[in-house]
Each structure stands twice: as structure tokens, then as C-alpha cells.
Amino acid sequence: MNDPHVKSLRYKLITGDSNSYNNCEPIKYDCEDYKLELDNDELVYVMKKHFSTVKQAKEVVDKLIRSWVISAAITSEPGKLDFEFVDADVIDRNPPKVKDGSVVINAEVSIITAMMLTPRLSIIESKYPAIPLDFQVNPEVETMWFRFNFVFRG
């Protein structure tokens, strides 16, 4: 790609063994760098600024994700909310000129995992945890979170 641009990042909502979400109102948030929407257990960040790599874009959005996960765990229960990166929509803002008879191929790497599902009893909630706009993760919070998880999960 001559001029790659990350248009959006997509994440899947992951819940703990004892809870899930159903028929929730979508959560929308808009800031200087991106706008996001969490709907039907899918979190999509649409980038407003230019990021040429997925890694650069994820560094910006992962701060809010981490704060959201820890805030939900502290205010309710650990494992209630997490997000797993699914994919990114990356475009070329300056695609190469294609000559007649030529083919341009862009390669992308995907990770596929297999899992086994087992039956479980869970609480179905009708509202996603709120975005923690007044809570941000810093190194001290990460340390306390690590210690809390160590004690909580053993």
C-alpha cells in the first residue's frame, strides 16, 4: 500500500462465565480521535484521525478499552466485560495505478481459533456497562488491578 489508512477497528464483546448481554441499547461515544459504537456485542471504532497502521490506531483506542474493562470489574464483578480484537478496515488512500491486464493483490493475515462450548448458567443483562469517562488506567491502577486479580482469582 502506498498510503495506508485505518478506517475502523472491530472488537467482539467477551463476557464472563456467569453473564451475557441481550437487547441492550447501543452505546455511542464520540471524541477527537474516533467515534465508537457498541451494539449486538460488537464494538466498532471509526477513526477520525489518520493512523497508517493498525498498531497505531489500537494504541489510542486500547486505553479506553482497558479503562472500561477495569471499571466494569470494579463496579460490578471481574470478567463481566472484555473485548477481543477481530479485525481492521484499512484502505489505501493512494492506490497504485493498475494497467490493463494487471492484477493488484493485497495480503492480510488472519488468526482463526477453535473453541468448544459447554452449557452454563448465566445472568442476561439488558444494559452494557457505561463508558468510564471519569476513569483512566495508569501504571498504578494496572498494578492494583493485577494484585486484585491475583487475590480474586487465586
N, C-alpha and C positions, 0 to 999 in steps of 0.2 A: 504494500500500500504506500502511496506517495504521501498522503496526508490523513492518517487515521484519526477518527473522532469517535469517542464513546457516546452514543446517543442515550443508552439506558442500561441499567443493571437490573437483573431479576433475581429474586430470592424466594425460597419456599419457607413458609412458616413451619417450624418444628415445635411440637408441644411435648410435655412430659407424659408419662405413662397414665397419669390419672386425670388428664383434662384434654379438651378439644374445644374448638370454636365452631358455631353453626349460626347461620343467618345474622351475622354481625353487620352493623353499619360500617361502611368503608371508612378508613381513617385517611385523611389527606393532610399534607403539610407542604408548605412552600417556603423556601429560603433563597438566599442569594446564589448558592451553588447548584441547587437541584429542587425538584418537586417530587414528592413521593405519594404513593397510594398503596394502602394495604387493603386488599379485597379478596374474598374467597381464598384465604390462606396463601396469597401471593403478594409479595412486596415488590413494587416496581419503582425504581428511582429514574426519573427522566432528568438528564444532566442539562443545566442551563449554561454552564461554563464549558470551555473546551478542555478536554482531557484526551491525550493522544494514546494512552494505554489504559487497560482495564485496571492495572495495579494502581495507577494514579487516582482513578475515579473511586476505587474501593477504599483507598486511604482516607478519602474525605467522608464517604458515607458510613464506613465501618465505625467511626466514632459515635454516631448516633445509634447505630445498631447495638453496640456494646453497652451504651448507657441505658438503652431501652430494656435490654435483657436483664441487666443487673437491677434496674429499678423495679421491674415486674417481679423479680425473685424476692427482693427485699420487702416489697409492699404486699406480697401475696405468698408465693412459695417458689422455691428453686425449681427450675425446669419447666416453668409454666409457659415460657415464651423463648424461642430462639429462632434464628434464621440461618438457612443454608444457601450459599450462593449457587445459582442454577446456570445462568449464562449472561452474556452481554451482547448488546446490539452495537456493533462497530461498523462505521461506514468509512469510505474513502472520500474525503472532500475534494480530492483532485485525482480522479481515476485515470489510469493510463488510456491513451487513445488506442482504440482497437482497430487494427487494419482488417480489411476484408479477408476472410478465411482464417483469421487468428482467433485463438481462444485464450481468455484470461481465467486463471484458476486461483482462488483464494483458499488456503487451507486453514482449518480450525481444529483445535484439539478438544475433545470431549471426554469426560470421565463418566463411566457408567458403573453403577454399583448394583448389586443384587441384595435383596433382603427378604427375610422370612417374617411374615406377620403372624402374631399369636393373639388370641382373644384376650380382651382386658376390660375391666370395668372402669368407666371414666365419667368425669363431670363435663357436661357440654355447656359451654358459656355462650351467651349471646352478645358479648361485648369484648372487643380486644382491649388489652391494657393500653392506657393513654401513653402518648409520646412524652417522655420526661424532659420538657423544655427547660426546667429549672435544675436539672441534674446532669452533670457531666463526669465521665470517668477520667481519673488522673492516676498517676502511679500509686498514690496512697490508697485510693479506692480499689484498685486492682489487687493490692496486697491484702487489704481487708477481705475482699471478695474471695481470694484464694484461700485464706485462713478459714473463712466461714464455710466454704465448700468442703474443706478438709475435715472440719468437725462435723458438719451436717451429713456428709456422705461417707464419712469414715475412712 
